[in-house]
């Protein structure tokens, strides 16, 4: 049966390659990227890495993520999110700038922006205007709270949305102040959801020939991620503490924690009874296999402090990588707590092509991420470092839009580009 399934999968892959010509699935699409910082740029990064032509449109001084930090040039975060895009500059407050943008929108498939609600409308380049000149266009907007509702006009960044969504309140230890999540999870969750919304709208366009306006609010995106915590809140009638430290958000699994090793930390998780029996075997405590405190997940949750003490009495005598190796041999969910430096050199992610060593024109040799999305019918697209500000101005305005050299020079002199 396995061989039959493999052969069938291979045949489907070969068929897909013949249909697509081995090209990335979005080759032929043109995306105008008005977005900045994280949410929108991550959406357009994934579109670019799927083969779309992404034209990043920035103000003449560049979006501020380029100079975030003290390096005076493209920041690492900018480089991570803007590979494989063409960079142009454009003053959208100038009449000629808006004219140029409308000409581009008439030829584009997708426009992506993450301004505050209403900004593009006030500039005269909002969705109503763009659909008037290009009914097939997909207009995609990412905001903190959406384009409707009482919070519509509140300024929102990742930290603020973490607070409003309840994420900060559930993060940390019950007897200590709440803390934010380490990564910018609201921004990037918004970016992923916006990518899904765009692709759904493009699929609809294939059926109807018409584009659509899609929007994603970061607040909406992150609420479902707190499912375990919400479950505990509901089942306890709102009485149990919402912060559980490194334990399970719903306090429904034990062991589920970060444990000290002799050179750092590891995480261990035993979602099933067989996982815990395997843990007992690894730590040499098979004698506890029938102990009523540890026999079932329910009993272990009731005795989670004893479970943690048992495990940490063993883990503190071992190195984090030795612990992980021994646990993984028994198929126990376990991992060393790694530093960012360790992750950036991860052999698995480099072998899969998710991480690439790249010579960046501004930053030198750096590690950059590829897209997490893979397509069996096409080889992974080459990673091209983010462009210097405005490098593709001539390519876009002259070669694509058809402006003459004199007209191009005039745009530069007028400060439009």
C-alpha positions in Angstrom: 0.0 0.0 0.0 2.8 2.4 0.9 4.5 1.9 -2.5 1.2 2.4 -4.3 0.6 5.7 -2.5 4.2 6.9 -3.1 3.9 6.1 -6.8 0.6 7.9 -7.0 2.1 10.9 -5.3 5.0 11.0 -7.6 2.7 10.8 -10.6 0.7 13.7 -9.4 3.8 15.7 -8.8 5.0 15.0 -12.3 1.6 16.0 -13.7 1.7 19.2 -11.7 5.2 20.0 -13.1 3.9 19.5 -16.7 0.9 21.8 -16.1 2.9 24.6 -14.4 6.1 24.2 -16.4 8.0 23.9 -13.1 7.3 27.5 -12.3 6.2 28.9 -9.0 2.4 29.1 -8.7 2.1 32.9 -8.7 4.4 33.7 -11.6 2.6 36.3 -13.8 0.9 38.1 -10.9 1.9 41.7 -10.1 1.6 43.0 -6.5 1.9 46.6 -5.4 3.2 46.6 -1.9 2.4 49.8 0.1 2.9 48.1 3.4 5.5 48.7 6.0 7.2 47.1 9.1 6.0 43.5 9.7 2.5 42.4 8.9 2.1 43.6 5.3 5.7 43.0 4.2 5.5 39.4 5.5 2.4 38.8 3.3 4.1 40.3 0.3 7.3 38.4 1.0 5.4 35.1 0.8 3.7 36.3 -2.4 7.2 37.1 -3.9 8.6 33.8 -2.9 5.7 32.1 -4.6 6.7 33.7 -7.9 4.7 37.0 -7.9 6.3 40.2 -9.0 6.2 42.4 -5.9 6.9 46.1 -6.4 7.6 47.7 -3.0 6.5 51.3 -3.0 8.2 53.5 -0.4 8.4 57.2 0.5 11.5 58.9 -0.8 13.2 58.4 2.6 12.3 54.8 2.7 10.1 53.0 5.3 11.5 53.4 8.8 12.2 49.7 9.2 15.2 50.2 6.8 17.0 52.2 9.4 15.7 50.7 12.6 18.7 50.0 14.9 22.0 51.7 14.8 23.6 50.3 11.6 22.5 53.3 9.5 21.3 51.1 6.6 19.0 48.3 5.9 18.1 46.6 9.2 18.2 42.9 9.6 14.4 42.8 10.0 13.9 44.7 6.7 16.3 42.4 4.9 14.4 39.3 6.3 11.0 40.5 5.0 11.8 42.2 1.7 13.8 39.7 -0.3 12.8 39.2 -4.0 11.0 42.5 -4.2 11.6 45.5 -6.5 12.1 48.8 -4.6 10.7 52.1 -6.0 10.1 55.4 -4.3 6.9 57.5 -4.8 5.4 60.5 -3.2 1.7 59.6 -3.0 0.8 63.1 -1.7 1.9 64.6 -5.0 -0.6 64.6 -7.8 1.8 63.1 -10.3 2.7 60.4 -7.7 -0.9 59.4 -7.4 -1.2 59.4 -11.2 1.7 57.0 -11.4 0.3 54.8 -8.7 -3.1 54.6 -10.5 -1.4 53.6 -13.7 0.4 50.8 -11.9 -2.8 49.7 -10.1 -4.6 49.5 -13.5 -2.0 46.8 -14.5 -1.6 45.0 -11.2 -3.4 42.0 -9.7 -3.0 42.8 -6.0 -2.5 45.9 -3.8 -1.4 45.4 -0.2 -1.4 48.1 2.5 -1.4 48.3 6.2 -2.0 52.0 6.8 -4.5 53.2 9.4 -8.1 52.8 8.1 -9.1 55.5 5.7 -5.6 56.7 4.8 -5.6 55.4 1.2 -9.1 56.8 0.7 -8.0 60.3 1.7 -5.1 60.0 -0.7 -7.4 59.2 -3.5 -6.1 55.6 -4.0 -8.6 53.7 -1.8 -10.3 50.5 -2.9 -13.3 52.2 -4.4 -11.1 54.3 -6.7 -8.9 51.3 -7.6 -11.8 49.0 -8.4 -13.2 51.7 -10.6 -10.1 51.6 -12.8 -9.4 47.8 -12.4 -12.4 45.7 -11.4 -10.2 42.6 -11.3 -7.9 44.0 -8.6 -7.6 42.3 -5.2 -7.2 45.1 -2.6 -5.8 43.8 0.7 -5.7 45.7 4.0 -4.1 44.7 7.3 -4.9 46.8 10.5 -4.9 46.3 14.2 -8.6 46.3 14.8 -10.2 46.3 11.3 -12.1 48.9 9.3 -15.2 48.8 11.4 -16.1 48.7 15.0 -15.5 51.1 18.0 -11.7 50.4 18.0 -11.4 51.1 14.3 -9.3 54.3 14.6 -7.2 53.3 17.6 -3.4 53.2 16.8 -2.2 49.6 17.0 1.1 47.9 17.0 2.0 44.4 18.1 2.5 45.2 21.7 -0.8 47.1 21.9 -2.7 44.2 20.3 -1.1 41.7 22.6 -2.5 43.7 25.5 -6.0 44.2 24.0 -6.3 40.6 23.0 -5.4 39.1 26.4 -2.1 37.6 25.3 -0.1 39.7 27.8 -2.5 38.8 30.6 -2.0 35.1 30.1 1.8 35.2 29.7 4.1 34.8 32.7 3.6 33.4 36.1 0.4 33.7 38.2 2.2 35.4 41.1 4.1 37.9 38.9 3.2 40.8 36.6 2.2 39.8 33.1 4.7 40.0 30.3 4.5 40.3 26.5 5.2 37.4 24.2 8.8 37.5 22.9 8.0 37.5 19.2 5.8 40.0 17.3 3.2 37.3 17.0 0.2 39.6 16.3 2.0 41.3 13.3 3.0 38.0 11.8 -0.3 36.3 12.5 -1.9 39.2 10.7 0.5 38.8 7.8 -0.2 35.1 7.4 -4.0 35.6 7.5 -3.8 38.4 5.0 -1.9 36.0 2.6 -4.7 33.5 3.0 -7.3 36.2 2.3 -5.5 37.3 -0.8 -5.2 33.8 -2.2 -8.9 33.2 -1.4 -9.9 36.3 -3.3 -7.7 35.4 -6.3 -9.4 32.0 -6.4 -12.7 33.7 -6.4 -11.5 36.0 -9.2 -10.8 32.9 -11.3 -14.5 32.0 -11.0 -16.0 35.4 -11.4 -13.5 37.6 -13.1 -13.9 40.2 -10.4 -11.6 41.3 -7.7 -12.5 42.0 -4.1 -11.4 44.0 -1.0 -10.1 41.8 1.8 -9.1 42.9 5.3 -7.5 41.3 8.3 -7.5 42.7 11.8 -4.6 41.5 14.0 -7.0 41.4 17.0 -9.2 38.9 15.2 -6.3 36.7 14.1 -4.8 36.1 17.6 -7.9 35.4 19.6 -8.2 31.7 18.5 -4.6 31.1 19.4 -5.5 31.3 23.1 -7.8 28.2 22.8 -6.2 26.3 25.8 -6.4 29.3 28.1 -9.9 30.1 27.0 -10.9 26.5 27.6 -9.5 26.7 31.2 -11.2 30.0 31.8 -14.5 28.6 30.7 -14.3 25.3 32.6 -13.4 27.0 35.8 -16.0 29.7 35.5 -13.3 32.3 35.3 -11.8 31.4 38.7 -8.5 29.8 37.8 -5.4 31.9 37.3 -4.9 32.8 33.6 -1.0 32.8 33.8 0.5 29.4 34.0 4.2 30.1 33.5 5.7 27.4 31.2 3.0 25.0 32.0 0.1 24.1 29.6 -2.2 27.1 29.1 -5.2 25.0 30.1 -3.3 23.1 32.8 -4.5 20.0 31.1 -1.2 18.1 30.5 1.6 17.0 32.9 4.5 17.0 32.3 4.4 20.1 30.2 7.1 22.5 31.3 10.6 23.9 30.9 13.1 21.9 33.0 16.6 22.9 34.0 19.6 21.0 32.6 23.2 21.2 33.7 23.9 23.6 30.7 20.6 25.3 30.1 17.0 24.1 29.7 14.8 21.6 27.9 11.1 21.3 27.3 9.2 18.1 27.9 5.6 17.3 27.0 3.7 14.0 27.6 0.3 14.4 26.0 -0.3 10.6 26.3 0.1 8.0 29.0 2.6 6.1 26.8 4.7 9.2 26.6 5.1 9.3 30.4 5.9 5.6 30.6 8.6 6.2 28.0 9.9 9.1 30.2 10.1 6.9 33.2 12.1 4.4 31.2 14.6 7.0 30.1 15.2 8.4 33.6 15.4 4.9 35.1 12.2 5.0 37.1 10.2 2.2 35.7 9.3 1.4 39.3 6.9 4.3 39.2 4.9 3.0 36.2 2.0 1.8 38.4 2.2 4.6 40.9 -1.4 6.0 41.1 -0.1 9.6 41.1 1.4 9.1 37.6 -0.8 6.5 36.0 -3.0 8.7 33.9 -2.9 12.2 32.5 -5.6 13.3 34.9 -3.7 12.0 37.9 -0.5 13.6 36.7 -2.2 16.9 36.3 -3.4 16.6 39.9 0.1 15.9 41.0 2.0 18.2 38.5 4.4 19.6 41.1 5.5 16.1 42.0 5.9 15.2 38.4 8.0 18.3 37.8 10.2 17.6 40.8 10.7 14.0 39.6 11.8 15.1 36.2 14.0 18.0 37.3 15.9 15.8 39.7 17.1 13.9 36.7 17.4 16.7 34.0 19.6 18.8 36.2 22.2 16.0 36.0 22.2 15.9 32.2 23.0 18.3 29.3 20.1 19.7 27.3 21.1 18.0 24.1 21.7 14.6 25.8 18.2 14.9 27.4 16.6 15.6 24.0 18.5 12.8 22.3 17.4 10.2 24.8 13.8 11.4 24.9 13.5 11.6 21.2 14.7 8.1 20.8 11.6 7.1 22.8 9.4 9.4 20.7 8.8 11.7 23.6 8.1 15.4 22.5 11.2 17.1 23.8 13.6 19.9 22.7 16.5 21.8 24.0 15.8 25.5 24.7 18.1 27.0 22.0 19.5 30.5 21.7 18.8 32.5 18.6 22.4 31.9 17.5 21.9 28.2 17.7 18.7 28.4 15.7 20.3 30.5 13.0 22.8 27.8 12.4 20.3 25.0 12.6 21.4 22.2 10.2 17.8 21.0 9.6 16.5 24.4 8.5 19.5 25.0 6.3 19.3 21.6 4.7 15.6 22.2 3.9 16.4 25.6 2.5 14.3 27.5 5.0 17.5 29.4 6.2 20.0 30.7 3.7 23.5 32.2 4.1 23.3 35.3 1.9 25.7 38.1 1.0 23.6 41.2 1.6 24.7 44.4 -0.1 24.2 46.5 3.1 24.6 43.9 5.9 27.3 41.6 4.6 27.0 37.9 5.2 23.7 37.1 7.0 21.3 34.3 7.5 17.9 35.1 5.9 14.7 33.0 5.9 13.0 31.6 2.9 9.2 31.2 2.7 7.7 28.3 4.8 5.4 27.5 1.8 6.6 24.7 -0.5 5.3 23.6 -3.9 6.1 20.1 -5.1 5.6 21.1 -8.7 8.3 23.8 -8.7 11.8 24.1 -7.3 12.4 26.5 -4.5 12.9 30.0 -5.8 16.3 31.6 -5.4 16.5 34.1 -2.6 17.5 37.6 -3.7 18.5 40.2 -1.0 16.3 43.2 -0.4 16.9 46.0 -2.9 18.5 49.3 -2.0 15.9 52.1 -1.8 14.6 53.0 -5.2 16.9 50.7 -7.2 14.1 49.6 -9.6 12.7 53.1 -10.2 13.9 53.2 -13.8 12.8 49.6 -14.4 9.3 50.3 -13.2 8.6 53.8 -14.4 10.4 53.7 -17.8 10.5 50.0 -18.8 7.1 49.0 -17.4 4.9 52.1 -17.4 6.6 53.6 -20.5 7.7 57.0 -19.2 10.4 58.6 -21.4 13.9 59.3 -20.1 13.1 63.0 -20.0 9.9 62.4 -18.1 11.8 60.1 -15.7 14.3 62.8 -15.0 11.6 65.3 -14.5 10.0 63.1 -11.8 13.3 62.9 -10.0 13.8 66.7 -10.2 10.2 67.3 -8.9 10.8 65.0 -6.0 8.0 62.7 -7.0 10.4 59.8 -7.0 
